[in-house]
Amino acid sequence: MVGEARDGEEAVRIIRSLRPDVALIDIRMPNRGGLSVLEPIQDMDPRPVAIVLTNYPSGAYRDRCMQLKADHFLDKATEFDQAVAIVRDVLATRRALA
């Protein structure tokens, strides 16, 4: 882990400055929700793999996250383990390419 944010504003600053391989983003955050965190990072180069974790897995949220180039949209209650597997896969792929 390279960073942790208390709210959405801090999340954007950290992602821009640290340029992580993966960004775990919650839909609900103080000061700036996850959707507005996805917007400014969607055109970063390189762009982190964006994993949205949420307790609000509605189709409308999923669709909007995909429009904003989220790579994964996971329900915290039932799919949290997939986030761990995704992070491992991303790191293994990036190491292999390095």
N, C-alpha and C positions, 0 to 999 in steps of 0.2 A: 504494500500500500504506500502510495506517495503523498496522499493528501485526504483530508476529510473536511467537509464543509458543514457549518451550522445552519446555513440557509442558502437559498438560490443565488443570491448576489455573490456570496463567497464562492459558491460552486463554479460559477462562470469564471471568476478571477483565477481560481486554482487550476481549472482545466486549461485556460489560456496560458498560464505561466508555466505549469509543470508538464504540459503536453503528455498526459498519461496514455498508455496503450488502450485502457478500458476506463469508461466512466459509468459508474453505477448511479442512476438518477431516480429519485422518488418523484412521483407526480405531485405529492403534497409536501411543500417546504415553505417555511416562512419567507416573506419578502420577495419571493419570486418562485413560482411553481416550476415543476419539472418541464412542462411544455415550453416555458420561456427560457429554460436553460438549454434545451435542445436547439432553439433557433440560432443563437450566436455561434454555436460550435459546429453546426451542420456543414459549413464550408471550410473548416480548418483543414490544413494540409501539413502533416498527416492528421486525419480526423480520428479521434479515439472511437473504438467500438462502443456504442452507446447501448447500455442495458437499462431499461426502465423497469423498476420494481415498484409494485403498487398493491394497495389493498382495494383499489378501484378498477378492476379489470374489465370494464364495460367496453363494448365494441366501439363506441364513439371515441373513447380515450385511445384505444389501440389504433384505430384508423388515423387519428391526428398525430400520434407518435410516429407512425410509419410515414406519414406525409413529411414529417420533420426529420426523416432519415434515421430514426432509431433503428438499431440493428435487431434488438430483441425487446419484447414486451412481456414481462412475467408477473404472474400473480404471486405475491409474497406467501399467501397461505398454502398454495399447492405446487408452486414451481420454483421455489427458492433454490433448491438443490441444482437446478439447471444453470443458475448464475455461476456457481462454482465451476461447473464443467465448462461453461463458455469461457470463463477467465483462463482456465488451464489450457484450453485449446488455442486461444489467442496468443498466450505467452509461448506455447510450444511452437506455433507457426512462426511467430516473430523471431524466436531464437534460431529456428531452422533457416530462415531467410538471411540472418545476420552473418 
